[in-house]
Amino acid sequence: MYVKVRVFPDSKKESADQISKDHLKISVREPAKQNLANMRVIELVATHYKVSVKSVRIVSGHRSPSKILSVPD
């Protein structure tokens, strides 16, 4: 399944809000540097969908706040 994610780095609180079935709004405390925010986004998405971290991957948007992630069903 593909999930659309909008990321807000450098936030004061971490949260993962589900907007629709395949759309998330994620705030992370990590900065958008050296892949830190992307790694935390993957961890939060894996926790949200109760899958392993290694099974979640970024399909597009590696350097953009709007991303598409692949999550197993």
The first five atom37 places (N, CA, C, CB, O) and aatype in JSON, in Angstrom:
{
  "aatype": [12, 18, 19, 11, 19, 1, 19, 13, 14, 3, 15, 11, 11, 6, 15, 0, 3, 5, 9, 15, 11, 3, 8, 10, 11, 9, 15, 19, 1, 6, 14, 0, 11, 5, 2, 10, 0, 2, 12, 1, 19, 9, 6, 10, 19, 0, 16, 8, 18, 11, 19, 15, 19, 11, 15, 19, 1, 9, 19, 15, 7, 8, 1, 15, 14, 15, 11, 9, 10, 15, 19, 14, 3],
  "atom_mask": [
    [1, 1, 1, 1, 1],
    [1, 1, 1, 1, 1],
    [1, 1, 1, 1, 1],
    [1, 1, 1, 1, 1],
    [1, 1, 1, 1, 1],
    [1, 1, 1, 1, 1],
    [1, 1, 1, 1, 1],
    [1, 1, 1, 1, 1],
    [1, 1, 1, 1, 1],
    [1, 1, 1, 1, 1],
    [1, 1, 1, 1, 1],
    [1, 1, 1, 1, 1],
    [1, 1, 1, 1, 1],
    [1, 1, 1, 1, 1],
    [1, 1, 1, 1, 1],
    [1, 1, 1, 1, 1],
    [1, 1, 1, 1, 1],
    [1, 1, 1, 1, 1],
    [1, 1, 1, 1, 1],
    [1, 1, 1, 1, 1],
    [1, 1, 1, 1, 1],
    [1, 1, 1, 1, 1],
    [1, 1, 1, 1, 1],
    [1, 1, 1, 1, 1],
    [1, 1, 1, 1, 1],
    [1, 1, 1, 1, 1],
    [1, 1, 1, 1, 1],
    [1, 1, 1, 1, 1],
    [1, 1, 1, 1, 1],
    [1, 1, 1, 1, 1],
    [1, 1, 1, 1, 1],
    [1, 1, 1, 1, 1],
    [1, 1, 1, 1, 1],
    [1, 1, 1, 1, 1],
    [1, 1, 1, 1, 1],
    [1, 1, 1, 1, 1],
    [1, 1, 1, 1, 1],
    [1, 1, 1, 1, 1],
    [1, 1, 1, 1, 1],
    [1, 1, 1, 1, 1],
    [1, 1, 1, 1, 1],
    [1, 1, 1, 1, 1],
    [1, 1, 1, 1, 1],
    [1, 1, 1, 1, 1],
    [1, 1, 1, 1, 1],
    [1, 1, 1, 1, 1],
    [1, 1, 1, 1, 1],
    [1, 1, 1, 1, 1],
    [1, 1, 1, 1, 1],
    [1, 1, 1, 1, 1],
    [1, 1, 1, 1, 1],
    [1, 1, 1, 1, 1],
    [1, 1, 1, 1, 1],
    [1, 1, 1, 1, 1],
    [1, 1, 1, 1, 1],
    [1, 1, 1, 1, 1],
    [1, 1, 1, 1, 1],
    [1, 1, 1, 1, 1],
    [1, 1, 1, 1, 1],
    [1, 1, 1, 1, 1],
    [1, 1, 1, 0, 1],
    [1, 1, 1, 1, 1],
    [1, 1, 1, 1, 1],
    [1, 1, 1, 1, 1],
    [1, 1, 1, 1, 1],
    [1, 1, 1, 1, 1],
    [1, 1, 1, 1, 1],
    [1, 1, 1, 1, 1],
    [1, 1, 1, 1, 1],
    [1, 1, 1, 1, 1],
    [1, 1, 1, 1, 1],
    [1, 1, 1, 1, 1],
    [1, 1, 1, 1, 1]
  ],
  "atom_positions": [
    [[0.84, -1.16, 0.0], [0.0, 0.0, 0.0], [0.9, 1.24, 0.0], [-0.97, -0.01, 1.22], [1.95, 1.25, 0.64]],
    [[0.48, 2.25, -0.71], [1.22, 3.51, -0.74], [0.53, 4.51, 0.17], [1.31, 4.06, -2.19], [-0.7, 4.62, 0.19]],
    [[1.34, 5.24, 0.93], [0.82, 6.22, 1.88], [1.44, 7.57, 1.55], [1.15, 5.8, 3.36], [2.65, 7.7, 1.41]],
    [[0.58, 8.58, 1.43], [1.06, 9.95, 1.22], [1.33, 10.58, 2.58], [0.04, 10.8, 0.39], [0.5, 10.5, 3.48]],
    [[2.49, 11.2, 2.7], [2.9, 11.77, 3.99], [3.34, 13.21, 3.78], [4.04, 10.93, 4.63], [4.08, 13.52, 2.85]],
    [[2.88, 14.07, 4.66], [3.35, 15.46, 4.69], [4.15, 15.6, 5.98], [2.14, 16.5, 4.62], [3.62, 15.38, 7.07]],
    [[5.42, 15.97, 5.86], [6.34, 15.99, 7.0], [6.62, 17.43, 7.43], [7.66, 15.28, 6.66], [6.82, 18.32, 6.61]],
    [[6.61, 17.64, 8.75], [6.95, 18.92, 9.34], [8.15, 18.71, 10.27], [5.73, 19.54, 10.11], [7.95, 18.33, 11.43]],
    [[9.38, 18.94, 9.79], [10.57, 18.74, 10.64], [10.73, 19.88, 11.64], [11.83, 18.62, 9.78], [10.07, 20.92, 11.54]],
    [[11.62, 19.68, 12.61], [11.93, 20.68, 13.65], [10.7, 21.1, 14.46], [12.55, 21.91, 13.01], [10.59, 22.26, 14.85]],
    [[9.8, 20.18, 14.7], [8.6, 20.48, 15.5], [8.9, 20.33, 16.98], [7.43, 19.57, 15.09], [9.85, 19.65, 17.37]],
    [[8.09, 20.96, 17.8], [8.28, 20.82, 19.25], [7.76, 19.48, 19.74], [7.58, 21.96, 19.98], [8.32, 18.91, 20.68]],
    [[6.69, 18.98, 19.13], [6.11, 17.69, 19.51], [6.12, 16.75, 18.31], [4.66, 17.87, 20.05], [5.99, 17.18, 17.17]],
    [[6.28, 15.47, 18.6], [6.18, 14.47, 17.54], [4.75, 13.95, 17.5], [7.2, 13.3, 17.75], [4.16, 13.63, 18.53]],
    [[4.2, 13.87, 16.29], [2.85, 13.34, 16.15], [2.68, 12.76, 14.76], [1.79, 14.43, 16.41], [3.36, 13.15, 13.81]],
    [[1.75, 11.82, 14.67], [1.37, 11.23, 13.39], [-0.14, 11.26, 13.32], [1.94, 9.76, 13.23], [-0.81, 10.42, 13.93]],
    [[-0.69, 12.21, 12.58], [-2.14, 12.38, 12.47], [-2.61, 11.79, 11.15], [-2.54, 13.87, 12.58], [-2.09, 12.12, 10.09]],
    [[-3.61, 10.92, 11.23], [-4.15, 10.3, 10.02], [-5.25, 11.19, 9.47], [-4.67, 8.87, 10.31], [-6.26, 11.42, 10.13]],
    [[-5.04, 11.69, 8.25], [-6.01, 12.55, 7.6], [-7.05, 11.7, 6.88], [-5.32, 13.52, 6.62], [-8.25, 11.98, 6.96]],
    [[-6.6, 10.68, 6.17], [-7.48, 9.7, 5.53], [-6.79, 8.35, 5.62], [-7.81, 10.09, 4.03], [-5.75, 8.22, 6.26]],
    [[-7.36, 7.34, 4.97], [-6.8, 5.99, 5.08], [-5.36, 5.92, 4.6], [-7.65, 5.01, 4.29], [-4.55, 5.19, 5.16]],
    [[-5.04, 6.68, 3.56], [-3.7, 6.61, 2.98], [-2.99, 7.96, 2.99], [-3.77, 6.08, 1.57], [-2.16, 8.23, 2.12]],
    [[-3.31, 8.8, 3.96], [-2.69, 10.13, 4.03], [-2.4, 10.47, 5.49], [-3.63, 11.22, 3.38], [-3.3, 10.45, 6.34]],
    [[-1.12, 10.77, 5.79], [-0.7, 11.11, 7.14], [-0.05, 12.49, 7.18], [0.27, 10.06, 7.68], [0.56, 12.93, 6.21]],
    [[-0.19, 13.14, 8.31], [0.52, 14.39, 8.59], [1.42, 14.1, 9.78], [-0.48, 15.61, 8.88], [0.94, 13.8, 10.87]],
    [[2.74, 14.19, 9.57], [3.7, 13.79, 10.6], [4.59, 14.97, 10.98], [4.56, 12.61, 10.11], [5.15, 15.65, 10.12]],
    [[4.7, 15.2, 12.28], [5.61, 16.2, 12.82], [6.73, 15.46, 13.55], [4.87, 17.21, 13.78], [6.46, 14.59, 14.38]],
    [[7.97, 15.82, 13.25], [9.12, 15.18, 13.9], [10.02, 16.25, 14.5], [9.91, 14.3, 12.9], [10.06, 17.38, 14.03]],
    [[10.74, 15.87, 15.54], [11.64, 16.81, 16.21], [12.97, 16.95, 15.49], [11.88, 16.36, 17.64], [13.66, 17.96, 15.66]],
    [[13.34, 15.96, 14.7], [14.63, 15.98, 14.02], [14.65, 17.02, 12.9], [14.96, 14.59, 13.46], [13.61, 17.29, 12.3]],
    [[15.81, 17.59, 12.63], [15.93, 18.53, 11.51], [15.95, 17.78, 10.18], [17.2, 19.39, 11.65], [16.2, 16.58, 10.13]],
    [[15.68, 18.5, 9.12], [15.67, 17.91, 7.78], [17.09, 17.92, 7.22], [14.7, 18.67, 6.84], [17.32, 18.44, 6.13]],
    [[18.02, 17.35, 7.95], [19.42, 17.3, 7.52], [19.94, 15.9, 7.72], [20.28, 18.32, 8.29], [19.56, 15.21, 8.67]],
    [[20.81, 15.47, 6.85], [21.51, 14.18, 6.92], [20.54, 13.02, 7.11], [22.51, 14.21, 8.06], [20.86, 12.05, 7.81]],
    [[19.36, 13.1, 6.5], [18.38, 12.02, 6.49], [17.79, 11.73, 7.88], [19.03, 10.76, 5.95], [17.14, 10.7, 8.05]],
    [[17.99, 12.6, 8.85], [17.5, 12.35, 10.21], [15.97, 12.36, 10.26], [18.06, 13.4, 11.16], [15.37, 11.48, 10.87]],
    [[15.35, 13.35, 9.64], [13.89, 13.44, 9.66], [13.27, 12.27, 8.9], [13.41, 14.77, 9.07], [12.25, 11.72, 9.33]],
    [[13.86, 11.88, 7.78], [13.33, 10.76, 7.01], [13.36, 9.46, 7.81], [14.12, 10.58, 5.71], [12.4, 8.69, 7.77]],
    [[14.44, 9.22, 8.52], [14.54, 8.0, 9.32], [13.49, 7.98, 10.43], [15.95, 7.86, 9.92], [12.9, 6.94, 10.72]],
    [[13.26, 9.12, 11.05], [12.25, 9.19, 12.11], [10.84, 9.04, 11.54], [12.36, 10.52, 12.87], [9.98, 8.43, 12.17]],
    [[10.6, 9.58, 10.34], [9.3, 9.42, 9.69], [9.04, 7.94, 9.42], [9.25, 10.22, 8.36], [7.93, 7.45, 9.66]],
    [[10.04, 7.22, 8.93], [9.89, 5.79, 8.67], [9.56, 5.05, 9.96], [11.17, 5.22, 8.02], [8.71, 4.15, 9.96]],
    [[10.23, 5.4, 11.06], [9.95, 4.75, 12.35], [8.52, 5.02, 12.81], [10.94, 5.24, 13.41], [7.84, 4.11, 13.29]],
    [[8.05, 6.26, 12.67], [6.7, 6.59, 13.1], [5.64, 5.92, 12.24], [6.5, 8.1, 13.07], [4.62, 5.46, 12.76]],
    [[5.87, 5.85, 10.93], [4.91, 5.19, 10.04], [4.86, 3.69, 10.34], [5.29, 5.42, 8.55], [3.78, 3.1, 10.36]],
    [[6.0, 3.09, 10.58], [6.04, 1.66, 10.92], [5.29, 1.4, 12.23], [7.49, 1.16, 11.04], [4.56, 0.41, 12.34]],
    [[5.45, 2.26, 13.2], [4.73, 2.12, 14.46], [3.23, 2.32, 14.27], [5.27, 3.11, 15.5], [2.43, 1.59, 14.85]],
    [[2.86, 3.29, 13.46], [1.45, 3.59, 13.22], [0.73, 2.42, 12.56], [1.32, 4.85, 12.35], [-0.39, 2.08, 12.94]],
    [[1.37, 1.8, 11.57], [0.75, 0.68, 10.84], [1.13, -0.68, 11.42], [1.15, 0.74, 9.38], [0.71, -1.71, 10.88]],
    [[1.9, -0.71, 12.51], [2.3, -1.95, 13.2], [3.02, -2.93, 12.27], [1.08, -2.62, 13.8], [2.68, -4.11, 12.21]],
    [[4.02, -2.41, 11.56], [4.88, -3.23, 10.7], [6.33, -2.95, 11.1], [4.63, -2.93, 9.18], [6.61, -2.04, 11.88]],
    [[7.25, -3.74, 10.55], [8.66, -3.53, 10.89], [9.21, -2.3, 10.16], [9.49, -4.78, 10.52], [8.71, -1.91, 9.1]],
    [[10.22, -1.71, 10.75], [10.84, -0.51, 10.18], [11.47, -0.83, 8.83], [11.9, 0.07, 11.14], [11.43, 0.0, 7.92]],
    [[12.05, -2.01, 8.69], [12.73, -2.38, 7.45], [11.77, -2.6, 6.29], [13.55, -3.62, 7.66], [12.2, -2.59, 5.13]],
    [[10.49, -2.79, 6.57], [9.52, -3.03, 5.49], [8.95, -1.73, 4.93], [8.4, -3.91, 6.0], [8.29, -1.76, 3.88]],
    [[9.18, -0.6, 5.59], [8.7, 0.7, 5.11], [9.82, 1.37, 4.34], [8.22, 1.61, 6.3], [10.96, 1.41, 4.79]],
    [[9.48, 1.9, 3.14], [10.51, 2.6, 2.37], [9.9, 3.82, 1.68], [11.15, 1.65, 1.33], [8.7, 3.86, 1.4]],
    [[10.75, 4.79, 1.42], [10.33, 6.02, 0.74], [10.39, 5.77, -0.76], [11.22, 7.24, 1.15], [11.45, 5.45, -1.3]],
    [[9.26, 5.92, -1.43], [9.19, 5.72, -2.88], [9.57, 7.01, -3.6], [7.78, 5.27, -3.31], [10.35, 6.98, -4.55]],
    [[9.03, 8.13, -3.14], [9.39, 9.41, -3.74], [9.33, 10.5, -2.68], [8.45, 9.76, -4.93], [8.64, 10.37, -1.67]],
    [[10.07, 11.57, -2.92], [10.09, 12.7, -2.01], [11.18, 12.65, -0.97], [0.0, 0.0, 0.0], [10.99, 13.13, 0.15]],
    [[12.32, 12.08, -1.32], [13.42, 11.97, -0.36], [13.86, 13.34, 0.16], [14.61, 11.26, -1.01], [14.26, 13.46, 1.32]],
    [[13.78, 14.36, -0.67], [14.23, 15.7, -0.27], [13.08, 16.7, -0.23], [15.3, 16.2, -1.22], [13.3, 17.91, -0.29]],
    [[11.88, 16.2, -0.12], [10.7, 17.05, -0.13], [9.87, 16.78, 1.12], [9.87, 16.81, -1.4], [9.9, 15.67, 1.65]],
    [[9.12, 17.77, 1.6], [8.24, 17.51, 2.75], [7.03, 16.64, 2.4], [7.77, 18.81, 3.33], [6.42, 16.05, 3.29]],
    [[6.69, 16.54, 1.13], [5.61, 15.65, 0.69], [6.25, 14.37, 0.17], [4.72, 16.32, -0.42], [7.07, 14.41, -0.74]],
    [[5.88, 13.25, 0.76], [6.51, 11.97, 0.43], [5.46, 10.92, 0.12], [7.42, 11.5, 1.58], [4.3, 11.05, 0.52]],
    [[5.88, 9.89, -0.59], [5.07, 8.7, -0.79], [5.87, 7.54, -0.23], [4.69, 8.48, -2.31], [7.01, 7.31, -0.64]],
    [[5.27, 6.81, 0.71], [5.94, 5.68, 1.35], [5.23, 4.39, 0.99], [5.97, 5.87, 2.88], [4.01, 4.36, 0.81]],
    [[6.0, 3.34, 0.88], [5.46, 2.01, 0.62], [5.39, 1.27, 1.96], [6.33, 1.22, -0.41], [6.39, 1.12, 2.66]],
    [[4.17, 0.81, 2.29], [3.93, 0.09, 3.54], [3.25, -1.23, 3.18], [3.06, 0.93, 4.55], [2.27, -1.22, 2.43]],
    [[3.74, -2.36, 3.69], [3.07, -3.64, 3.37], [1.68, -3.7, 4.0], [3.93, -4.83, 3.85], [1.44, -3.12, 5.05]],
    [[0.78, -4.4, 3.35], [-0.6, -4.54, 3.85], [-0.68, -5.48, 5.02], [-1.52, -5.04, 2.75], [-1.77, -5.71, 5.56]]
  ]
}
